[in-house]
Amino acid sequence: MNRISAPTKILALLILFIALTSIPAMGQGLTTIYFTDARESPGKVYSSNASGSENVYFARPSGNIYTFAFHPYIPEKLYYVNANDNKIYLALRTTEGTWTTTDQVAYTHSTYIRDLEYYPSASAGLSGGLQVYFSESGGAGGDGQIYLLSGGAATPYYTVRLSDVDGFWAGDFIHDTDGNLYLSSGNRIPASIYRVSGGIVSRIYTSNTAPITGMAYRDGSIYYANWGNEIHRLDLSTLSDTVVRSQPGHTWISDVGLATFSAVTGGLAEGAGIINPVVMPNAIGKISRKTIDQLNPQPEPPKPKYY
């Protein structure tokens, strides 16, 4: 029986290592990334693997999907929004793997809802807490607003002043695990990402070639949609921008999502340094008692510490 020499073994292992680590740029980052194309009606949420191969993960019965969010603790719950509608919708996946076939309204706002975030909260040592945020905006028409939705009441959380974001904001936002708030310009070129930290708004990155719309945060990077057919990863430590998915056939990729979340280390308001301008005693929108538990089935977390 022929025996393989030690140098040959080492060379073979080296070739195998190179083959395993030489992943195309399109496959860098997470194994599975989810996205939606705002142009499609009925709207769909797709899953994309490391090679860029896509599958329909969820399809609503009618209407567009501009943004979506997974429930951090219950992956069978998917929330989505049409930016030209004033409702947050909920879809449920059964144990057989099929989705509900009708739109379930989880929350109704007074005007258009632009973006949505379900944030797993570790505030005040709370385990399994959940904070729900959504936004309204008018592009260049006026300042925007991010709301905190809890217990059926939407209260103003942060006012996005156009003077802080170069005169335009389409409503897209995200938090990192330290509680810092990030805003993106939306469907315009040039487009920027801004960080709100310690109460100060700073422009940290600008793209002169494509818009920056919906975002997701993971492990020191922001994944964002470019309102075309690409998903990018921005490394926040180096500001290196890499295309991690190219999805031919799509023209308005508006939002990205990750099915799992990083561990939360900071309270949102503590990281962003946000001062709550108004705490309203009543709900701004309408939510039924039946759907409150669908939005937040965990015990209601304490309100963020504003200062």
N, C-alpha and C positions, 0 to 999 in steps of 0.2 A: 504494500500500500504506500502510495506517494505521500510524503509529509511536506506540509507547507512551511517554508523557512520563516523565521521570525521577521526579517525585513519585509517579506511579501505580505505577512499578516498585518504588519503595521501600515503598509501602503494601502491594503484593502480597507482597513478600518478608517484611514484618512479619507479615502475616496467616498466611503459611506457617510462619514461625518459631513463632508462638503456637500454631498447630495441632499442630505437632510436639512442642512442649514441654508442652502442656496434657494430660498423661496422667492418667487418673483415679487417685485415691489407691490403688485396688486394684492398679494396675499399677506403682507405684513400686518401685524396687529392681531386682533381677535380672530378666532376661528369662524364665528358666525356673527354677522352684522345684519340688522334689520333696517329696512327703509321703506318709504312710501313715495309715490309719484303723484303730485297734486293735480296733474293734468288728467289723470284717469278717472273715469266715472263709469261704473261703480269703482270706488276707491279700494285699493288693496294694500296690505302690508306684506312685504317680501322678506325672505331670508336669503342671505348670500354667504356662501362658504368661502374658504380661503382662495379658491381658484376663480371666484367670481360667478360661479354657477348659482342661479337663483331659483327659488320655488315660491309659490304663493302660500304665505303663512295664514293670512286671513283676508277675506273679501266681504265688504259690507253689501247689503242688498241694493242700495242706490246712493247716489251722492258721492262727493269727493272726500278724500282724506288728506289734510295738509300736515297734521301732526298727530302723534300717538305716544302713548306711554304704557309701559308694563307696570302692573302692581308689583312692588318690590318683594312681597312675601307670598303672593298668590299668582303664580305664572299663568293660571287659567283665566285671569282677568286682563283684558286689554281695553284701554280707553283711547278714544280718538276724537278728533275735532276737524270740522270743515271751517276754514278761516273766514268763510262768508256765511257763517251760521253762528248762533248764540248758544249752542248746546255742547255739553260734554256727553259723549255716548259711551256705552259700556257693552262689550261683547264677552260672553262666557263660553269657555270650552268644556264640553262634557267629558265624562270619563271614557267615552268611546272615541274621543279625539275630534268630534265635530263641533262646530261653532253654532251659536244661536243664529237664527236666520232673520231676525228682525232687529232694527236699531232700538236699543233701550236707552232712554234719556236718563242720565244720572244727575245732571245739573243744568239749569237754564239761567243764563246771565241776561243782563239788560241790553247788551250790545254784542258785537262780534267777538269771539274768542280766538285769539291768534296762536297761542302756544300753551303747552300743558306740561307739568312736571310732577311726578310722584316721587317724593324724597324720603328715603328711610332715615328716621331721626334718632340720634343718640343724645339729644339734648337732655340735660339734667340727669344723665345716666339712664334714660328711658330705654328699655329693651323692646324692640318691635314697634316703636313709634312710627308715625307716618304723618308727613306734612304734604299738603296738596297745593300747588300753585298754578295759576293761569294768568294770561296777559290779555290786554286789549291795547290796540295801537292804531294810529292813523297815518303811518308812514311819515311824510313830511308835513302833515296837516296839523300836528300838535303833539304835546307831550304824551307819552304812553304810561300805562299803569300795570304793575304786577300785583295780583291779589293772593292772599292766603285764604284757602277754603278749608274750614274745619267746623264740624258740628252743624253744618247746614248754613253757615254764615260766611260770606266773602268780605274780608276786610282789606283795605289798601295796605300793601306791604312795602312797595317801593315805586316811586314816581321816576320814570325815565325821561329826563329833560333833554329835548332835542339839542340844546346847547352843549350837552355833555357827549353827544354821539354824532357830531358832525352833521346835524340837521336832519337825520333820517333814522327811523327804527321801525321795523316791520313786526316786532313783537317776540322775536326768538330770544330765549334765555336758558341758562342752566346753572347749577351750583356744583362746585367741587366738594370733595369730602372734608375740606377744612372750613366750609361754610362761605367761601368767596362766591360772589355772583358774577356771571359772565353774560354779556349781551352781544348779539351779532347784528350787523346792519340789516341783513335780509337781501331781497332781490334787487340789488343795485351793484354797480361797478364804478369806482373801487368800493370794496366792502371790508369792514374791519371787525375785530373782536375786541371788546372792552372788558376790563376787570373792575369790579366794585369791591374794594378792600379797604377797611378802616374808614369807610365813608367817602373814599376818594375814587373817582372814575378815571381810569387810565386806558388809553388805546395801546394794546400790546401787540397787535398784528394787523397787517393790511394786505389784502390780495388785490392786485391791479388787473387780474385776468378773469376772475369769476366771482359771482355772489357767494355769500356765506349765510346760509339759512339755518335750518334746525341743527341742534347740537346734542351730543351726549358726552359725558365725562367718564374716563376710566384711567386709573393708574398714572396720573400726571400728564395725560393727553386729552385733547378735545377732538372728538370725531365730528365732522360736520358735512352737511350736504351742500352741493355747489349750484343747486337749481338747474342742473344739467343732467349728466349721466354719471357723475363721479361722487365718491365719498372720500374725504380727506382725513388724515390724522395730523393734528398740530401738536408737536411735543412742546409742552409749556416751559420746559427747562432750556431748550435750545432754540425754540421757535422754528424748528425744521418742519416743513409742510410736505407730507407725502401722500400721494394718491394710493389708497388701500383697496379701493374697489372701482372698477369701471363696468357699468351696466348698460351695454348697447341696447338701443330700443327704447330707453327712457329719456325724457327731455326735461322734466320738471321734478327731479328728486328734491323733495322739500324737507324731509326730516329723516333722522337716523335714530336707532334705538339699540340698546344692549339688554339682553334678557336677565343679566345678573348685575350686581352692584358692588362697588368697592366698600370697604368698611368705613363708616362715617366717624370722623374724629373730632369734628367741631360743630357747634351750633351755627345755623345759617346767619342770623343777625350778628352773632359774635364775630364771625369771620368777615362779613361784608361791612360791618359797622353801620348798619342801616337804622335810621330813626323812623319809627312808625309815625307818619304824619297824622293819621286819624284812625282811631279804633271805633268802628261803627257798631252800635249795639244790635242792629238788625241785619238780616241777610240782604245783600244787594240784589241777588238773583232769587230764583225759586228752586227749592229742592224738596222732594217729598220725604217723609220720615222713612218710607220703605227703602229709598235709595241711599240714605245716609250711611247705613252699614255697608253698602256696596262701595261707596267712595272711601270709607275709612272704617274697616271692621275691627281695627285695634282700638284699645282705649285711647281717648283723645289725648294727644300729647300737650304738655304745657305750652303756652304761647311763647314765641321767641323773645329773647331778652333784648329789647330795644334800648339803645343809648346813643 
